[in-house]
């Protein structure tokens, strides 16, 4: 009984889809009309932070700063 190894197919790929590739370091500015929108976003980011995702710390600080500038947070 002889065992012959299987021939492996040559793998090729096209890379990441264009929607995933970062093309530039442009900053996305978020405009808000209602402070409740900012508070809701801050709550969402805070829940994400408590779950262990620390990637949004700068956005959280920015929202807090905007709420302070609007006089909605006194501290």
Helices and strands as residue ranges (DSSP letters): H 35-50, H 57-69
